[in-house]
Amino acid sequence: MSVLCGLPPLLECVYCVACARWAWKRCLHSAGHDSENWSVATAEEFEPVPRLCRYILGVYEDDLRQPQREPPEGYGINPDCLIVKKNYPDTGGQAPPYLLYLDHDHADIVLAIRGLNLAKESDYAVLLDNKLGKRKFDGGYVHNGLLKAAGLVLNAECEIMKQLLEKYPNYTLTITGHSLGSGVAALLTMVIAQNLDKLGNIDRKRIRCFAIAPARCMSLNLAVRYADVINSIDDFLPRTATPLEDIFNLPCLLCLRCMRDTCISEEKMLKDPRRLYAPGRLYHIVERKPFRCGRFPPVVKTAVPVDGRFEHIVLSCNATSDHAIIWIEREARRALELMQERDHVTEIPAKQKMERQQTLTREHNEEHKAALQRAVTLAVPHAFSPSYYGTFDELDEEQSDTSVRDSSPGSSSRSKTKDNWDELIERLYEKDESGHKILKRSRSQ
């Protein structure tokens, strides 16, 4: 009996020691550790980020002709070139508000999606519409609620984007979003990349995505495979391995999920096919150093990592403020100005800049292929060796099809069993009594 009486205090001591160890490890771990071996980003590749952040900020305005919260440098949006702007009533709460903008100055067609609205229950419903392994897609797993929202946006704007891409054949299609919107933007880009024929058989190189502070929304093999078209800008949210459906449960977040992930080996994490990650190529704005106070001139690092892909949460009193789109825009703009000043001092000729851009593109392709091969080496589920432009050899495609043929209705592959656009819409939508298409309700509802 005396042994049993002493057991609860012993368990309490063990639990306190485990909590202290976890907190100590997190406090010693700085954000810069994850990207210390990455290459430094160039001004050419990082240039769109501050501009796209301002476009996302423009979604928050009710009327861009009479802005109420315009930053000092402005949004950079010409209201006459605004093609579409939809709010919650227009999307029925099934997707965040967004705008479609024709940017003539940068030869770009931009679809910008706003982030989470803490006062809207519909945004929480999108986040909570998921569980691990619920939605399988293209040989991996994705977030179910975010995929539904992406399907709604694409179904509504597909024809308009196709017309704009045909009218402006030299323009790129850029999809961007922040927080909740970044997850929608990443999955939207992935679906478009699979169905380029629905946008007039455009070249894959014409589409790109910049996910600002993205939620973890796709499995590791998909995150690496689509790194040629999807780019992510890091903050604390991509580091939060807690599933989005549990992220608002604070006791679970602090006492169970994070501590459990701290004790799980990285090898076991990599081999979990249901585990979700931040999508695509990662850009990390480093502005703090360990045991230093204040901020430092930001440096942008970039890579397509496989192992060590932002698995460590960094404890910081500025974590929530750093997640704000207005702060990310400010730091990204400052980082870009420092890059441009450095280039101006060295006075790189225009011809050399063009050559550097070509070299950068080649290096990114090589790094992408190396990441795909690294995923195969680490035995990441459904990872395959690369071929040209990050696609797969015919043999690998057949193996991929065989491995996912018996998957759930949300899966697709890249050959005869590949789900086409119409089948995707049929899975995400159903017809009501009047014959109109509406989003299917999740089983949990």
N, C-alpha and C positions, 0 to 999 in steps of 0.2 A: 504493500500500500504506500509506503514511504517513497518507493521508486516512482510510482505513478504520480504522486503529488509533486515530485521534483521535475517531472517531464515537461509540463507547460512552461515553467521559467526557462528551462534549457532550450526549448524550441523558440521561445521569444528572443533569447540571446543570439541563437543562430540566425534568426531572421534579421535582427538588428545589424549583426555583423555583415550579412549578405547585402543589406541595403547600404551600409556604409562603404563596403567595397565597390558596389556599383556606382555610387555617387562619386567616390574618389577617382575611379577610372574615368568617368565622364568629365570631371573637372580637369583632370590632367590632359585629356584629349582635346586638342584644339582643331578648329575647322581646317586649318592649313595642312594638317597631317595627311588628310585624304588625297590632296592634290599636289603634294610636294614634289612628286616625280613627273607631273604632267608638263606638257609644253605650254609656253606662253602664247595666248591668243593674239592675233593681229588685228589692226584697226579695220581692215577690209571685211573680215568675217564677223566681227562684233558690231559693226556699224548699225545694223538694223535694230538692235535691242533697245536702246533708249527711245528711238522713234516709235517702235511698236508699243512700248510701255505707254507713251502718250496717247496712242490710238485707243488702247484699252481704257485709259482714263476718260477718253471721250465718250465711251459707252455709258458712263455714269450720268452724263448730262441729259436733261430732258429735251433741250433745244440747243444745238450746237451753234445756231446763229446768235443766240443770246446766252452764252455760257455763264454759269453761276460760280463754278469752282475752277476756273481756268488757271493753270500754273503760270508763273511769270514768263516762261518762254513760249507759252501757248500750246495748243494741242497739235498744231501743224496740219489740221484737217481743213480742206476747202469744202464748205457745206454744199456747194454746187456739184461736187463730185461724189457726194454720199449717195450710194445706190439703194441701200436698205438699212433700216435701223429698227430693231424689234425689241420690245420690252416684255415684261412678264405676261401681260394680257395677250400679247401676240403669240407667245410660245405656250400659253396655257399652263405655265409653271413647270413644264416638262423639260425645259432647257434654260440656261441662263440667258439674259439679254445679250445681244450681239449687234454688230454693224458690218456692212459690206461697203468697202471704200475703194474707189478707183484712184490710185496714187500715180498721177502722171509724172511727177517730179522724179520718182524712183522706178518708173516702169513696173509697177506692182499692183496686183489686185489683192487687197487685204481683207480677211475675215477676222475680226477681233471679238473675243468673247470675254465678258467680265467675270470677276471672281465671286466667291461665296458672299451672299447677302445674309448676315446674321439674323435679320428680322423676317426672312422668308422661310416658311416651313417647307415650301416646295424644293428649295435647294438642299435642305437636310434630307428630304425624301429621295433625291437623286443620289446623295452620298450613301444613304443607308440601304439602297436597293442592291445589295450584293452580299455574298458570302464566299469564302475561299472555295474555288473550284466550281462556282455557279455557272460561269460563262466561259466556254472554250471557243477560241477563235484563231484561225490560221495556224494551227499546231501549237498554240499556247493558251494562256488564260488572260482575260481582260476583266476590267470592272464592269459589271452588268449595267448599273445605272448610268454611268458615263457613256457607255456604248449606245444605250437607248437615246440619250440626249444628242449624241453625235448623229445618229440616224435621223432624228427629227430635223436637225439643222440642215443636213445634206438633202433630205427629201424636199425641204422647202426651198432651198437655194440652188439646187443642182442646175436647173435650166438657165438661171441668170448667170451663174459662173461659166457655164458652157458657152453662152453667147458672148460674154466678155472675153474669154480666152480665144475664141475664134475671131473676134473683132480686133483684138490686140495680140497678134501672134508672138510678139517679142516680149510680152509682159510675163512676169512670174506670178504664181498664185501662192500667197503667204497666209497661213492660218496661225493665229496666235491667241493666247489666252493667259489668264492669271489664276492661280490656285485651282478652284473648281473648274473654271473655264479652260485652264491649260490641259486638264485631263480630257475634257471634251475635244479640244483642239487636236491633241495627240492621236486619239482614237479616230477622229474624223479624217486626219491625214492618212492614217493607216488604211482606212476603208477606201479612200480615194485612190491611194497607190495601188490597190488591188483591182480597181474598176476604172482605169484611165480611159477606157472606151466610152464611158458615160459622159466624159468631158471632152469628147472629140478626139480620142486617141492622142492626147498630148504626151510629150516626152516627160518621163519621170523626173528629169532634172528641173522641170519648170515648177514643181511643187516643193514647198518646204514648210516647216513648222517651227515656231519658237514658243516653247512652253515655259512661261515665267513662273517660277516656284511651283512646279507641278506636283500633283498628288501621284502616289504610286498607282499606276493604272494598268500595267501589262507585265507579263512574266519576262524573265531575263532573256530568253531566246528572242522574243519579239523586240525587246528594248534594244538589243544589239543589232538585230537584223535590219531595223528601220532607222539606224543611226545615220544613214546617208540622206535622209529627208527630215528627220526630227531632231531638234536641238532643245536642250533643257538648261535653264538657269537656276542654280541651286539656292536653296535656303533651308530652314529646318524641316519643312514639310516632306521633301523627298527623302529625308533621313529617318522619318518616322515609320518604322516597320509595322506599327500597329495597324491592323486593317481599318479602313475608313469607317466601317460600320461600328467600330468600337472606340474611335478616337475621341468621342465626346464623353466617354465614361472615364473620368479622371482617376478614380481608384484603380480601375483595371489598367489604365495607361501606365501609372507609376509603379504599381505593386506586382503586376503579373506579366503583362506583355513585354515591357522593356527589359525587366530583369531576366525573363526567360530567354529573350533573344540574346542577351549579353552572355548567357551561359551556353548557348548553342554554338557549336563549331561552324566555321564558315563553310566547310565542305558540306555539311548537312544542309545549310541554307541554300547553297547553290544547287543541290540535287532535289530540292522541293519544287516541283513544277508549278504549284499553285501560288507560290510566293510572288508578290507583285513588286515592281521596281519603277524608278523614274525612267521615262522613255528617252531613247536616242543618245546623241552625243551630249556630253555634259560640259557646261561652262561654270566655273566657280570663281566668284568675285571674292578675293582674299583681301580683307581690310583690317584684320586684327591679328595680333601675335600673342602667344602664351605668356602669361604673367606680365602683360603690358596693359596700361590704361589708355583708353581713347582709341580713335580710329587712325589708320595709316593710309597713305595714298594707295588706292585700290589697284591690285594686280589681277588680271583675268587669266586663269589657267583653263586648259581644255584637254579632253581626252575622250576615248570610248572605252571605259574600263569594264572589265567583267568581274574579276574578283576584287574585293574591296570597293564595291560600288556604293559608297555613301551608306554603309551599314551602321555607322556610329553616330548616335545623337550627341550633340554638343550642348552642354548646359550653359545658358547665357541669359542675363537679365534683359537683353535686347532681342530675344528670339521672336517675340510676337511683333514688335515694331519693325524688325527687319523684313517681315513677311509682307508688309504693306506695299502695294504697287507703287505708291508715290515715292517711297524710300528706295525701292529697287531702281526706279527710273533715275533718281538723283545720283545714286552710286554708279550705275551703269554709264550715265552721261559723263560723270567725272572721270571714270576709268577710260572711256573713249577719248576724252580730251587729252589725257596724258599720253595715250598711244599716238594720237595725231601730232602732238607736240614733239614727241620723240622722232617720228617720221619726218617732221618738218625740219628739225635740227640736222638730221642726216641728209636732207635734201635729196631724196630718192627721185630720179627722173621718172617720167611717165612710162617710158618703155620698160624700165626695170620694175615698176609697180605692176605692169601687166604680166611680166614674166613671173613675178612673185605670186600673183594671183593664180597663174597656171600651176606653179609649183605647189602652192597651198592646196589646190584642188586635188592634185596627184597625191600629196601626202595624206590628205584626208581619206582618199580612196584606199590607200595602202594601209592606213591605220584601221579603217573599217574592216578590211579583209583580215587583218591580224587579230582583231577582236573576235570576229566570227570563228577563226581558227582556234583562238584561245578558249572560246566557249566549248568547242568540240573536245579540246584537250582536258578541260575540267569536267567533262561528262555532264554538261548542262542538259537537262531533258529537252528533246526535240531540236537540238542545235545541229547544224549541218555545215560542212565545209563550203567556203565561198567560191564563186566564180566571178564573172565580170559584173561590175557595178553592184556588188553585194547580193546578187541573185544566186541561184543554185544550179548545179548540174542536173541533167535529166535523170541520172541515176538517183541522186539525192532527192529529187522531187518524188520519184516513185516510192522511195523509202519513207518519205514524209507522209505521202498519201496513205500508205499501208499502216503507219503508226497512228494516224488520227481518223481512220475510216469509221471506227466504231465509237467516235466521240459523241458528245451531246449535240443538240440542234444548233448550237451557236458556233460550231467549228467550221473551218473551211480550209482547203488546200489549194495548191497552185496548178492543178491539172484538171482532168475531166471531172473529178469530184469537187472541184473548187466551187463554192457557192457564188452565184452571180448576184448582181445588184437586186434583181427582182426577188430572189429568194431571201436576201437579207431583209428587204422591206417587209416581206410576208411574215418573217419571224418576229420583227419588231412591232408590226402593226396588225390590227384586226378591224373588221368592218362592223359598225354599229347597225341599228335597225334601219336607219335612213340610207345606208350604203356608204357613209363617209369613213375614211380611215382614221383610226385613233390608236394611240400607243397601248400595247397590251399591258395589263396590270401584272405586277409580279405576284408570284404564288404566296408570298408572305403577306400580301395585302388581302 
